[in-house]
Structure formats: structure tokens, C-alpha cells
Amino acid sequence: MSQELKNIVEKALESAKKYGAQDAFVSMSKSVNVRASWRNKKVEKLTSKGASSLSIDLYVDGRYSSHSTSDLRPDSIEAFIKRGIDMTRILEPDEFRGLADPSTYEGRTTEDLKQFDPAVETMTPDDLIALARDLEDAASTHSEAPIQDISSGAGCSRTDVYSVSTNGFVGERKKTTVSNEVNVVLKSDDGKLPSDYGYSVGCHRADLLDAKTLADDAVRRAMRQLGQIKLPTKNRSVILDNRLSGSFLWNFIDPIMGRAIDQKQSYFLDGIGKSFGSKLLTVVNMPHIPGAMNSRAYDGEGMATRDRILFEGGILKEYCLSNYYARKLKLDVTSSMMTNIVMPESKNGISQEEMIKGIDDGILITDTIGGNKDAVRGDFSYGFVGIAIEKGELTTPVSEMNINGNFNTFWNRLSAIGKDVFLYSNFMTPSLRIDDVALTGA
């Protein structure tokens, strides 16, 4: 960690105390991001961005405010903090605002969470260009596909964060990220331009999938969209593809966050201990998975992280509560953030192919398009594309259809969990089968 970052943070904390803040939480972040885009056998775009910023939470005479700046000149920082404190003094008091209890800083994992890879830090623009070029080359080998356009890209970044508080928290993190992706657009007789993509992302260069694997996946997925039709409106079994299931699960569990509970914008109100899904629905927030994208030793308030069961056998076990919302709601604090979301039942899951064989009339949903949900009642509706399942076989591509329902009943119809966990997201989820789902079409 750069001594420069530490000096800036410590000086900022001194200034906060100097101008009258009783408490403060200060963070300094510095990042570098390089990205290459490739198209038509040449570099389309090459960018390199660096950013540094200082953020500070101020607690002044029972009042609270949060501020950030990218002007890191010493005189500017001091003036910025003084101005922030002056502004905080004119706000209304808020008895629930305050730093975390210092006891929650204790017990932080000492395990190496493998968030940093020197091999990513030393990657050059030429390395990224080569990754992107290889993806186009690999996709171009698919002579069976009516390819109209291929675009690809690769990127890498490094981020350093140093944080301190007036009540004893000190934390530092460094993280690298690297990614590669390819997008394939096809020609079709109906004038539509089916397209799909393949991508991988991780903290380590070795996490990336090779060009052939990603290109083959992108072409296969795009080919599955040729000749799409709209099926009749009907309740059917659906399989949420592993790459999609995470976003569907997030749409469901999002209202367990403290803000939604406090504002009564959640179908989980008074829901602790109640059932919201089938016995297969177990969801765990797991912050200590080595090398996973969102692993953290401490959360945004400095509290030591640990595994937290959100749902177990369909039963809601806890909300995701920061100190502020825990105090307002008179509940125990849990965590201010979600990290890696895992469904442990995937260890005993079946393959997507086995799921398909068990369905006479259904749809494998591969992507959603737009849509909305009601966070109070739980109603939802999303457009989707996918492939029809008939008598245990994938048959006709489908589109221009909607999946509709209510989350309070939808997850009770979860009947099978896959073992094909998608690793390139903080929602590390497999394919999921849900039965008797309303699908509107023709």
C-alpha cells in the first residue's frame, strides 16, 4: 500500500478532529484501468484511466454527512473537510447515525483472500490487444454460423483502498481485476440480428477462459436464437440458465437490504423466520472465498465479515443491515453489504441436461429483456428469450414473451438446482428449475 495514500488519509482524519468532528471514517482509493476493444481485425479503442478520490463520513454534534473529492492537494483537502463540517452543522440531528462499535472490527479473517495478482498488474496494452484479437480469430472459425459482426475486448485494473476511523478502525485492500469478452451478431432470413456473448472475469489472469471456449459459447448461444417464435400463453416449467439465475435471484433478495425494510418498500417486512421459497432455497453470503470477485475481510463500515445465511430451506434468516438501519429498526446489525452470494445446494445439484430431460413442456430461459418488479407486493414481469423444451429435448428458439409471477410464490416452485455454478459474478449460482410459471406470448 502506498505510503502516500496513508498520509493523505491520516492528515484528513486530523483535519476532521481539528475542525470539530467528534467522529469520522475516511477512505482513500486509487485505481488504474486499461481496456482494449478489437473489431474487424484491428484495434477499435484503447483506453487507460486513472482515478484517485478521498471520501469521508463526518459525525458532528449528532449530525451526519458524507463527502468525496478528487482534489488531493493538502490545502484543498483541509478546506474541503472544514467546509464539510460547516455544512454538517446545519443539518438536522440524527440519533441513529454513528460509527460501528469497535468490537465489530475484531475477528477479521487473516486468510489470504487472493484478490491481487501481480500477473494482472504487469499486463500491457499489447497483452490486452492479443486477448481481444484471439477472441475474434476464434469466433471467425465458425463457418457454420452466418456471422455478420464480431466485437471483442479485454481489460485489467488495479485498485488500492486505505481506510481509518476515529474509533480505531484501520483497513487496507488491494485488488486486481481482468476480463475478456466477445460478442457475435448473426444474419437471419427474418431480418432480425440475433446476437450473444461470452465473457469471463476474475482477480487473476489464470481465471480467464480461453478464446476458443468463450467464442464457441457466444456462437452457440447466438445460433440458438435463429428462427425465434412466440409460443402461446401458458403455465410451463422453466429453467433459468446459470448465467441468468444470479440476476433473477438478486431481483428477489434485493429487498432484504436495510433501506428497503426501513422505508417499508419490501415484501420481506416482518419476514424473519417465515418461508419465501421451497426447501431447496438456501442462500448464503460468503465473503471469504479465495479469489472470488467480491471477497472482503471487512465491509464498508469496517466490520469484520463472516458467512451469513440469508435463506435456509426457504426460510428468511436475516436482513442485510448496516449500523444505521439496525439502530433505526431496533434489530441486530448484520452487514452493510452483500459479497459472494452462493447456493450451497448446488453441491448436490444435477446437470442442466438432466433438468431438460425431465421436462415435457417448458422453456430454457437464457436472457431477460427489460421488465419490472413491485418491491412491496412481489409482483414481477420480465421479457425473455430462450429455447422451448418438448419431451425432454431443446427444440425451437423463442422470444417476444414475458415471464410473470409473484416472488412470494415463484421460489416456492423451485424444484431442482443445477451443479453448473456460474463463477464470473458475485452471484455464484447454477441453473434453476421452477415449475408452473406463467409465460405470456401469442
C-alpha positions as CSV (number, residue, x, y, z in Angstrom):
1,M,0.0,0.0,0.0
2,S,1.4,3.4,-1.0
3,Q,2.6,5.5,1.9
4,E,1.2,8.5,0.1
5,L,-2.4,7.1,0.4
6,K,-1.9,6.5,4.2
7,N,-0.5,10.0,4.7
8,I,-3.5,11.6,2.9
9,V,-6.0,9.6,5.0
10,E,-4.3,10.3,8.3
11,K,-4.0,14.0,7.6
12,A,-7.7,14.1,6.6
13,L,-8.6,12.5,9.9
14,E,-6.5,15.0,11.8
15,S,-8.3,17.8,10.0
16,A,-11.7,16.4,10.8
17,K,-10.8,16.4,14.5
18,K,-9.2,19.8,14.3
19,Y,-12.4,21.4,12.9
20,G,-14.8,19.8,15.4
21,A,-15.9,16.4,14.2
22,Q,-16.4,14.0,17.1
23,D,-16.1,11.0,14.7
24,A,-15.1,10.4,11.2
25,F,-14.5,7.5,8.8
26,V,-12.0,8.3,6.0
27,S,-11.1,6.2,2.9
28,M,-8.7,6.9,0.1
29,S,-8.9,4.9,-3.2
30,K,-6.6,4.8,-6.1
31,S,-7.2,2.9,-9.3
32,V,-5.9,2.3,-12.8
33,N,-8.0,0.7,-15.6
34,V,-6.7,-0.2,-19.0
35,R,-9.0,-1.6,-21.8
36,A,-8.7,-2.7,-25.4
37,S,-11.5,-3.2,-27.9
38,W,-11.0,-5.1,-31.2
39,R,-13.1,-5.2,-34.3
40,N,-12.6,-6.1,-38.0
41,K,-9.0,-7.3,-37.4
42,K,-7.8,-4.0,-35.8
43,V,-7.9,-2.1,-32.6
44,E,-11.1,-0.2,-32.2
45,K,-10.3,1.6,-29.0
46,L,-7.6,1.6,-26.4
47,T,-8.1,3.5,-23.1
48,S,-6.2,4.0,-19.9
49,K,-7.8,5.7,-16.9
50,G,-6.6,6.5,-13.5
51,A,-8.6,7.8,-10.6
52,S,-8.0,8.9,-7.0
53,S,-10.5,10.0,-4.5
54,L,-10.9,10.7,-0.9
55,S,-14.2,10.1,0.9
56,I,-15.2,11.0,4.5
57,D,-18.1,10.4,6.7
58,L,-18.5,13.1,9.3
59,Y,-20.3,12.9,12.6
60,V,-20.7,16.4,14.1
61,D,-22.8,17.3,17.1
62,G,-25.2,14.4,16.5
63,R,-25.4,15.2,12.8
64,Y,-24.0,13.2,9.8
65,S,-22.9,13.9,6.3
66,S,-20.8,12.1,3.6
67,H,-18.4,13.8,1.2
68,S,-15.9,13.0,-1.5
69,T,-13.3,14.8,-3.6
70,S,-10.7,14.1,-6.2
71,D,-8.7,17.3,-5.4
72,L,-5.9,15.8,-3.3
73,R,-3.8,18.9,-2.7
74,P,-3.2,19.2,1.0
75,D,-4.6,22.7,1.3
76,S,-7.7,21.7,-0.8
77,I,-8.3,18.7,1.4
78,E,-8.2,20.8,4.6
79,A,-10.6,23.3,3.1
80,F,-12.9,20.5,1.8
81,I,-13.1,19.0,5.2
82,K,-13.7,22.3,7.0
83,R,-16.5,23.1,4.5
84,G,-18.0,19.7,5.0
85,I,-18.1,20.1,8.8
86,D,-19.7,23.6,8.4
87,M,-22.3,22.1,6.2
88,T,-23.0,19.2,8.6
89,R,-23.7,21.6,11.4
90,I,-26.7,23.0,9.7
91,L,-28.3,19.6,9.2
92,E,-31.0,18.0,11.4
93,P,-29.6,15.7,14.2
94,D,-30.0,12.0,13.6
95,E,-29.7,9.9,16.7
96,F,-29.2,6.7,14.7
97,R,-26.0,7.8,12.9
98,G,-22.7,6.7,14.2
99,L,-19.6,4.6,13.6
100,A,-19.7,0.8,14.1
101,D,-18.9,-0.5,17.6
102,P,-15.2,-1.1,17.7
103,S,-15.8,-4.7,18.9
104,T,-17.2,-5.4,15.4
105,Y,-13.8,-4.6,13.9
106,E,-12.3,-7.5,15.7
107,G,-12.0,-11.1,14.4
108,R,-11.2,-10.0,10.9
109,T,-10.0,-13.0,8.8
110,T,-6.3,-13.3,8.4
111,E,-6.7,-15.7,5.4
112,D,-5.3,-14.5,2.1
113,L,-8.4,-13.9,0.0
114,K,-6.3,-13.9,-3.2
115,Q,-7.7,-10.6,-4.5
116,F,-4.4,-9.5,-6.0
117,D,-2.4,-11.0,-8.9
118,P,1.0,-9.4,-9.9
119,A,0.5,-11.0,-13.3
120,V,-2.5,-8.7,-13.9
121,E,-0.8,-5.7,-12.5
122,T,2.0,-6.1,-15.1
123,M,-0.3,-6.7,-18.1
124,T,0.4,-4.3,-21.0
125,P,-1.9,-2.9,-23.6
126,D,-0.4,-5.3,-26.1
127,D,-1.4,-8.2,-23.8
128,L,-5.0,-7.0,-23.8
129,I,-5.0,-6.5,-27.6
130,A,-3.8,-10.0,-28.0
131,L,-6.6,-11.4,-25.8
132,A,-9.2,-9.4,-27.8
133,R,-7.7,-10.4,-31.2
134,D,-7.6,-14.1,-30.2
135,L,-11.3,-13.9,-29.4
136,E,-12.2,-12.6,-32.9
137,D,-10.0,-15.2,-34.5
138,A,-11.6,-18.0,-32.6
139,A,-15.2,-16.8,-33.4
140,S,-14.2,-16.4,-37.1
141,T,-13.5,-20.2,-37.4
142,H,-17.3,-20.9,-37.1
143,S,-18.0,-21.2,-40.8
144,E,-21.4,-22.9,-40.0
145,A,-22.6,-19.6,-38.4
146,P,-24.0,-16.7,-40.6
147,I,-21.8,-14.2,-38.7
148,Q,-22.3,-10.6,-39.6
149,D,-20.2,-8.9,-36.9
150,I,-17.7,-9.8,-34.2
151,S,-16.5,-7.5,-31.5
152,S,-14.3,-8.3,-28.6
153,G,-12.4,-6.8,-25.8
154,A,-10.2,-7.2,-22.7
155,G,-9.4,-5.1,-19.7
156,C,-7.5,-5.1,-16.5
157,S,-7.4,-2.9,-13.4
158,R,-5.8,-2.4,-10.0
159,T,-7.4,-0.7,-7.0
160,D,-5.9,0.2,-3.7
161,V,-8.1,1.4,-0.7
162,Y,-6.9,2.6,2.7
163,S,-9.4,3.4,5.4
164,V,-9.3,4.6,9.0
165,S,-11.8,5.8,11.6
166,T,-11.6,7.9,14.8
167,N,-12.6,4.9,16.9
168,G,-9.8,2.6,15.9
169,F,-10.5,1.0,12.6
170,V,-7.6,0.6,10.1
171,G,-8.0,-1.3,6.9
172,E,-6.3,-1.7,3.6
173,R,-7.2,-3.6,0.5
174,K,-5.6,-4.1,-2.9
175,K,-7.4,-5.8,-5.8
176,T,-6.7,-6.7,-9.4
177,T,-9.4,-7.5,-12.0
178,V,-9.0,-8.8,-15.5
179,S,-11.7,-9.6,-18.1
180,N,-12.2,-10.7,-21.7
181,E,-15.4,-10.9,-23.7
182,V,-16.7,-11.5,-27.3
183,N,-20.0,-10.5,-28.9
184,V,-21.3,-12.2,-32.0
185,V,-24.0,-10.9,-34.3
186,L,-25.7,-13.2,-36.9
187,K,-27.6,-12.6,-40.1
188,S,-31.1,-14.1,-40.4
189,D,-33.7,-14.6,-43.0
190,D,-36.3,-12.7,-40.9
191,G,-34.3,-9.6,-40.8
192,K,-33.5,-9.9,-37.1
193,L,-29.9,-9.8,-35.9
194,P,-29.5,-12.4,-33.2
195,S,-26.6,-11.8,-31.0
196,D,-25.0,-13.2,-27.9
197,Y,-21.8,-13.1,-26.0
198,G,-19.2,-15.0,-23.9
199,Y,-17.2,-13.5,-21.1
200,S,-15.0,-14.2,-18.1
201,V,-13.7,-12.0,-15.3
202,G,-11.6,-12.6,-12.2
203,C,-9.0,-11.3,-9.9
204,H,-6.3,-13.5,-11.5
205,R,-5.1,-13.8,-15.1
206,A,-5.5,-17.6,-14.8
207,D,-9.2,-17.1,-14.1
208,L,-9.9,-16.1,-17.7
209,L,-11.4,-18.6,-20.0
210,D,-9.5,-19.3,-23.2
211,A,-10.5,-17.7,-26.5
212,K,-12.0,-20.9,-28.1
213,T,-14.2,-21.6,-25.1
214,L,-15.6,-18.1,-25.0
215,A,-16.1,-17.8,-28.7
216,D,-17.7,-21.2,-29.0
217,D,-20.1,-20.3,-26.3
218,A,-21.0,-17.0,-27.8
219,V,-21.6,-18.5,-31.3
220,R,-23.6,-21.4,-29.8
221,R,-25.8,-19.0,-27.8
222,A,-26.4,-16.8,-30.9
223,M,-27.2,-19.7,-33.1
224,R,-29.8,-20.8,-30.6
225,Q,-31.7,-17.5,-31.4
226,L,-32.1,-18.1,-35.2
227,G,-35.7,-18.7,-36.1
228,Q,-37.3,-17.4,-32.9
229,I,-41.0,-17.7,-32.5
230,K,-43.6,-16.7,-29.9
231,L,-45.3,-19.6,-28.1
232,P,-48.9,-19.5,-26.8
233,T,-49.6,-18.1,-23.3
234,K,-49.4,-20.9,-20.8
235,N,-48.0,-22.0,-17.5
236,R,-44.9,-24.1,-18.0
237,S,-41.8,-25.3,-16.2
238,V,-38.8,-23.1,-16.8
239,I,-35.1,-23.5,-16.4
240,L,-33.2,-20.3,-15.6
241,D,-29.8,-20.7,-17.3
242,N,-26.8,-20.4,-14.9
243,R,-25.7,-17.1,-16.4
244,L,-29.1,-15.6,-15.8
245,S,-30.1,-17.2,-12.5
246,G,-27.9,-14.8,-10.4
247,S,-29.7,-11.7,-11.6
248,F,-33.1,-13.3,-11.1
249,L,-32.0,-14.2,-7.5
250,W,-30.8,-10.7,-6.9
251,N,-34.1,-9.2,-8.1
252,F,-35.7,-11.4,-5.4
253,I,-33.4,-10.8,-2.4
254,D,-32.7,-7.2,-3.0
255,P,-35.5,-6.0,-0.6
256,I,-33.7,-7.6,2.4
257,M,-31.4,-4.6,2.4
258,G,-31.9,-2.2,5.4
259,R,-33.1,0.8,3.4
260,A,-35.9,-1.2,1.8
261,I,-37.0,-2.6,5.2
262,D,-36.9,0.8,6.9
263,Q,-38.9,2.5,4.1
264,K,-41.4,-0.4,4.0
265,Q,-40.6,-1.0,0.4
266,S,-40.1,-4.7,0.8
267,Y,-42.2,-7.9,0.7
268,F,-39.9,-9.2,3.4
269,L,-41.3,-6.9,6.1
270,D,-41.7,-8.8,9.4
271,G,-40.4,-11.8,7.4
272,I,-37.6,-13.2,9.6
273,G,-38.5,-16.8,10.3
274,K,-41.1,-17.0,7.5
275,S,-40.9,-19.1,4.4
276,F,-40.4,-17.5,1.0
277,G,-39.3,-20.5,-1.0
278,S,-39.0,-24.2,-1.4
279,K,-36.8,-26.4,0.8
280,L,-34.1,-26.1,-1.9
281,L,-33.8,-22.4,-1.4
282,T,-30.7,-21.8,0.7
283,V,-28.7,-18.7,0.0
284,V,-25.5,-17.7,1.8
285,N,-23.5,-14.5,1.8
286,M,-19.9,-15.9,1.7
287,P,-17.2,-13.2,1.9
288,H,-14.1,-15.4,2.4
289,I,-14.0,-17.4,-0.8
290,P,-10.3,-17.1,-2.0
291,G,-10.1,-15.5,-5.4
292,A,-13.8,-14.7,-5.7
293,M,-14.7,-11.3,-7.1
294,N,-16.4,-9.8,-4.1
295,S,-14.5,-11.4,-1.2
296,R,-13.8,-9.0,1.7
297,A,-12.2,-9.2,5.1
298,Y,-14.4,-6.3,6.3
299,D,-17.4,-4.4,5.0
300,G,-18.0,-0.8,4.1
301,E,-18.2,0.2,7.7
302,G,-15.1,-1.7,8.8
303,M,-17.0,-4.6,10.4
304,A,-15.3,-8.0,10.2
305,T,-17.1,-10.1,7.7
306,R,-18.3,-13.7,8.1
307,D,-20.5,-16.2,6.3
308,R,-24.2,-15.2,6.8
309,I,-27.1,-17.4,6.0
310,L,-29.8,-15.3,4.3
311,F,-32.3,-18.1,3.5
312,E,-32.2,-21.6,4.7
313,G,-34.7,-24.2,3.3
314,G,-36.8,-21.3,2.1
315,I,-36.9,-19.5,5.5
316,L,-35.6,-15.9,5.7
317,K,-32.9,-15.9,8.4
318,E,-31.8,-12.3,8.5
319,Y,-31.8,-8.9,6.8
320,C,-28.7,-7.1,5.5
321,L,-28.5,-4.3,8.0
322,S,-25.9,-1.6,8.4
323,N,-25.4,0.0,11.8
324,Y,-27.7,2.9,10.8
325,Y,-30.6,0.8,9.8
326,A,-30.1,-1.7,12.6
327,R,-30.4,1.1,15.1
328,K,-33.5,2.6,13.5
329,L,-35.2,-0.8,13.3
330,K,-34.0,-1.9,16.7
331,L,-32.5,-5.1,15.3
332,D,-29.1,-6.6,15.5
333,V,-26.6,-5.3,13.0
334,T,-25.5,-7.9,10.3
335,S,-23.6,-6.3,7.4
336,S,-23.7,-3.2,5.3
337,M,-23.2,-5.2,2.1
338,M,-23.5,-8.4,0.2
339,T,-20.4,-10.1,-1.0
340,N,-20.3,-13.5,-2.8
341,I,-23.8,-15.0,-3.0
342,V,-23.8,-18.8,-3.1
343,M,-26.5,-21.5,-3.2
344,P,-24.8,-24.4,-1.3
345,E,-27.4,-26.9,-2.6
346,S,-25.6,-26.8,-5.9
347,K,-23.1,-29.3,-4.4
348,N,-25.8,-31.9,-4.7
349,G,-27.2,-30.5,-8.0
350,I,-27.9,-32.1,-11.3
351,S,-26.7,-31.1,-14.8
352,Q,-28.7,-28.7,-17.0
353,E,-29.1,-31.6,-19.5
354,E,-30.7,-33.7,-16.8
355,M,-33.1,-30.9,-15.9
356,I,-34.1,-30.6,-19.6
357,K,-34.7,-34.4,-19.9
358,G,-37.2,-34.2,-17.0
359,I,-39.4,-31.6,-18.6
360,D,-42.2,-32.4,-21.2
361,D,-43.3,-28.8,-21.8
362,G,-41.1,-25.9,-20.8
363,I,-38.6,-23.3,-21.7
364,L,-34.9,-22.8,-21.0
365,I,-34.7,-19.1,-20.4
366,T,-31.3,-17.7,-21.4
367,D,-31.7,-14.0,-21.0
368,T,-34.2,-11.4,-19.9
369,I,-35.1,-8.1,-21.7
370,G,-36.4,-5.2,-19.6
371,G,-39.2,-5.7,-17.1
372,N,-40.1,-4.6,-13.7
373,K,-41.0,-5.7,-10.2
374,D,-43.1,-4.4,-7.3
375,A,-40.9,-4.5,-4.2
376,V,-43.9,-4.2,-1.9
377,R,-46.2,-6.9,-3.3
378,G,-43.6,-9.0,-5.0
379,D,-45.2,-9.0,-8.5
380,F,-42.8,-9.1,-11.4
381,S,-42.8,-9.3,-15.2
382,Y,-39.7,-9.7,-17.5
383,G,-39.3,-10.1,-21.2
384,F,-37.1,-13.0,-22.1
385,V,-35.5,-15.1,-24.9
386,G,-34.9,-18.8,-24.7
387,I,-35.5,-22.3,-26.2
388,A,-38.6,-24.4,-26.0
389,I,-38.3,-27.8,-24.3
390,E,-40.5,-30.6,-25.6
391,K,-40.5,-34.1,-24.3
392,G,-37.1,-33.6,-22.7
393,E,-35.4,-32.0,-25.8
394,L,-34.5,-28.5,-26.7
395,T,-36.4,-27.6,-29.8
396,T,-37.5,-24.1,-31.1
397,P,-35.9,-20.7,-30.1
398,V,-38.5,-18.4,-28.6
399,S,-38.6,-14.6,-28.0
400,E,-41.1,-11.8,-27.5
401,M,-42.5,-13.5,-24.4
402,N,-42.8,-12.5,-20.8
403,I,-42.3,-14.4,-17.5
404,N,-44.8,-13.2,-14.9
405,G,-45.5,-14.0,-11.3
406,N,-45.1,-13.1,-7.7
407,F,-41.8,-13.7,-5.9
408,N,-43.6,-14.8,-2.8
409,T,-44.9,-17.9,-4.7
410,F,-42.3,-18.2,-7.5
411,W,-39.4,-19.5,-5.3
412,N,-41.8,-22.0,-3.6
413,R,-41.9,-23.7,-7.0
414,L,-38.1,-24.2,-7.2
415,S,-37.9,-27.9,-7.9
416,A,-34.3,-28.5,-9.0
417,I,-30.9,-27.0,-8.6
418,G,-28.0,-27.4,-11.0
419,K,-24.4,-28.1,-10.4
420,D,-23.2,-25.8,-13.1
421,V,-22.3,-22.8,-10.9
422,F,-21.5,-19.6,-12.9
423,L,-18.3,-18.3,-11.4
424,Y,-17.9,-15.0,-13.2
425,S,-20.2,-12.9,-10.9
426,N,-20.6,-12.2,-7.3
427,F,-23.9,-14.2,-7.6
428,M,-22.3,-17.7,-8.0
429,T,-25.5,-19.5,-8.9
430,P,-26.3,-22.6,-11.1
431,S,-29.2,-23.4,-13.4
432,L,-32.5,-23.5,-11.6
433,R,-35.8,-25.2,-12.5
434,I,-39.0,-23.6,-11.4
435,D,-42.4,-25.2,-12.2
436,D,-45.9,-23.9,-13.1
437,V,-44.7,-20.4,-14.2
438,A,-46.9,-18.0,-16.1
439,L,-45.5,-17.3,-19.5
440,T,-47.3,-14.9,-21.8
441,G,-46.8,-15.0,-25.6
442,A,-49.1,-15.4,-28.6
